[in-house]
Each structure stands twice: as C-alpha cells, then as structure tokens.
Amino acid sequence: MAITFNELSEDLLQLGKLDEAEKMLGKALRVRDDTSFGGMGAGPRMDAAVTRENFAQLREAQGRLADAKEIQCPRQMFKVAQLRVCSNCSCVFYCSAAYQKADWPRHKRPCRAFKSQA
C-alpha cells in the first residue's frame, strides 16, 4: 500500500498538485516510517528513506527548504560524515557527487530561490 501512495505522490508532484502529493506522501510515510517517528515500521528502512526524500522534494517545490532539510533525515541510512550537502543552500543531502549532479536540474530552482531570500 505504501508503494502505491508513494508512486501516486511522485506523479502528483510532477503535475504540480502539491496538496494532493502531500496527502499521499503522508499516508506512505505513516505506513513505512520507523515506529519511533509515529509510523507502522512496515517495510525496509530504504523504502522509508525514499518516501522521506520525496517529501523533501515536495517541501522544496513548496519553497520550504528548511522543512525539506528536517524531513529528509539522512541519518536513517548514512552517517552524516558520509553525505555531501548542497553548498549553496545546505538543505539537501546527497550520497555521492554523481547523484548531486544528476539532481541539480530538479534542485536548481528552489535552491536559487532559497539563496536569494537569505
């Protein structure tokens, strides 16, 4: 069930339907997330991390980069010292330079908007 909610949220995010995407991600996260975060703990930690990453992308699209940084919670999968952080906004974490580069077309607009507000 969490997979369906997560996939639907990705489609809604791409369509710019942010409110609907947020509802679906909330449902997916409640199913997948660790019980210490109020979730059911159903599924591998990697699945919960994917949903949290999608939630972070939603927050970026909403212009809420500080919230994106909070929800991403990279400590669930990696040690902080292993991660790269966006040097411009410091709100998005990456596991590698290659992934950071691949994500730049998506992250560029909210990142620059955040930097111009600072």
C-alpha positions as CSV (number, residue, x, y, z in Angstrom):
1,M,0.0,0.0,0.0
2,A,2.8,2.4,0.8
3,I,4.3,1.8,-2.6
4,T,1.0,2.9,-4.3
5,F,0.8,6.1,-2.1
6,N,4.5,6.9,-2.8
7,E,4.2,6.4,-6.6
8,L,1.0,8.4,-6.8
9,S,2.6,11.2,-4.8
10,E,5.5,11.3,-7.3
11,D,3.1,11.7,-10.2
12,L,1.1,14.4,-8.4
13,L,4.3,16.2,-7.6
14,Q,5.3,16.2,-11.3
15,L,1.9,17.5,-12.2
16,G,2.3,20.4,-9.7
17,K,-0.6,19.1,-7.5
18,L,1.3,19.7,-4.3
19,D,-1.6,19.5,-1.8
20,E,-2.6,16.1,-3.1
21,A,1.0,14.9,-3.3
22,E,1.4,15.9,0.4
23,K,-1.6,13.8,1.4
24,M,-0.3,10.7,-0.4
25,L,3.2,11.1,1.0
26,G,1.8,11.5,4.5
27,K,0.0,8.2,4.1
28,A,3.0,6.4,2.7
29,L,5.3,7.7,5.4
30,R,2.9,6.7,8.2
31,V,3.0,3.1,6.8
32,R,6.7,3.0,6.1
33,D,8.4,5.1,8.7
34,D,10.0,3.8,11.8
35,T,7.7,3.4,14.8
36,S,9.7,5.9,16.8
37,F,8.6,8.5,14.3
38,G,4.9,7.5,14.6
39,G,4.9,5.1,11.7
40,M,4.0,1.5,11.4
41,G,7.5,0.4,10.6
42,A,6.3,-1.7,7.7
43,G,9.0,-2.2,5.1
44,P,12.7,-1.7,4.8
45,R,14.4,1.4,6.1
46,M,15.4,2.2,2.5
47,D,11.7,2.5,1.5
48,A,11.0,4.9,4.3
49,A,14.1,6.9,3.2
50,V,12.8,7.1,-0.4
51,T,9.5,8.4,0.9
52,R,11.2,11.0,3.1
53,E,13.3,12.1,0.1
54,N,10.1,12.6,-1.9
55,F,8.6,14.5,1.0
56,A,11.8,16.7,1.0
57,Q,11.3,17.3,-2.8
58,L,7.7,18.3,-2.1
59,R,8.9,20.8,0.5
60,E,11.4,22.2,-2.0
61,A,8.6,22.7,-4.5
62,Q,6.6,24.5,-1.9
63,G,9.5,26.8,-1.2
64,R,10.0,25.3,2.3
65,L,13.7,24.4,2.1
66,A,14.3,24.5,5.9
67,D,11.4,21.9,6.2
68,A,12.9,19.9,3.4
69,K,16.2,19.6,5.4
70,E,14.3,18.5,8.5
71,I,12.2,15.8,6.9
72,Q,15.0,14.3,4.8
73,C,16.7,12.9,7.9
74,P,19.7,11.3,6.2
75,R,20.9,9.8,9.4
76,Q,18.5,6.9,8.8
77,M,20.6,5.5,6.1
78,F,24.0,7.1,6.2
79,K,26.4,8.7,8.7
80,V,26.3,12.4,8.3
81,A,30.0,12.4,7.6
82,Q,29.4,10.2,4.5
83,L,27.0,12.7,2.9
84,R,27.5,15.7,0.7
85,V,25.4,18.8,1.2
86,C,24.4,21.4,-1.3
87,S,27.0,24.1,-0.9
88,N,24.5,26.8,-1.9
89,C,21.5,26.2,0.4
90,S,22.8,23.5,2.8
91,C,19.3,22.0,2.8
92,V,19.7,18.9,0.6
93,F,22.0,15.9,1.3
94,Y,23.5,13.5,-1.3
95,C,25.2,10.2,-1.1
96,S,27.6,11.0,-3.9
97,A,28.7,13.7,-6.2
98,A,27.2,11.9,-9.2
99,Y,23.8,11.8,-7.6
100,Q,24.1,15.5,-6.6
101,K,25.0,16.4,-10.2
102,A,22.1,14.3,-11.6
103,D,19.7,16.0,-9.1
104,W,20.8,19.6,-10.0
105,P,18.2,20.2,-12.8
106,R,15.4,19.4,-10.3
107,H,17.0,21.2,-7.3
108,K,18.4,24.3,-9.1
109,R,15.2,26.4,-9.0
110,P,14.3,26.0,-5.3
111,C,17.9,26.2,-4.3
112,R,18.5,29.5,-6.1
113,A,15.2,30.9,-4.7
114,F,16.2,30.0,-1.2
115,K,19.6,31.6,-1.6
116,S,18.1,34.8,-2.9
117,Q,15.8,35.0,0.1
118,A,18.7,34.6,2.5
